Amino acid sequence: MTRIMLFRPKNTHPCGYIVGREAVSLYVDPEIVPDMELLTQLSLNGFRRSGLSLYRPDCPNCQACVSVRVAINEFVMKRRFKRTLKALKHWQLTVEKPSMEHYLLYERYISMRHSDGSMYPPSPEQYQDFLCQHFDNTRFLVARNGPDVAAVLVFDLLGDGLSSVYCFFDPDLDGLSPGSYMILRLTQICQGLDLPWHYLGYWVEGCSKMEYKEAYQPMEYLIDNRWQRK
């Protein structure tokens, strides 16, 4: 990876995945404005983006957070995935610019599903900092059920694939698996663009919030600085 300045804050913060643990991250110098090549290199080395912050977990006594990616050329379309796509085939997909309509869905999603998390309570400022500030390689994939926004998947374009940043959807539609639908559709977009990887962020073994990621196979895990399969 190109040599860049990294820094580690002195203060820890509560771990969002394992109750009772403190966490610390390694950050890329915020003065750096990365291009596509550098963003791709950072992703290959386990870094993620939150707004304009590029970070990687760097807890001294824990390596539970593992970067994962789906191998697109070998992706297995399971029966339940086919059922989800069939059930929601009437949804219309578009790539849109961020809007207040998206924010109102995000606000409802966070308030109803993640009121115990660090993103609650949501606000327009928090939403702007988290999802709307980026390095010009970010897109909003929007699924509409008629005129209504049903789900939004924010993703980044990289040199070797697409990276899912955050997905939110109408909580009333949870039984239709809208989150899975959006991941599947972005995976299909990777296939259409002939990109080999769909990056899904971090996976933590035993964390219920992360269990869904292992359904998308084959999956590669960044362990000991090497991408490998289980």
Secondary structure, 3 states (H helix, E strand, C coil): CCCCCEECCCCCEECCCCCCCEECEEEECCCCCCCHHHHHHHHHCCCEEECCEEEEECCCCCCCEEEEEEEHHHCCCCHHHHHHHHHCCCCEEEEECCCHHHHHHHHHHHHHHCCCCCCCCCCHHHHHHHHHCCCCCEEEEEEEECCEEEEEEEEEEECCEEEEEEEEECHHHHHHCHHHHHHHHHHHHHHHCCCCEEEEEEEECCCHHHHHHHHCCCEEEEECCEEECC
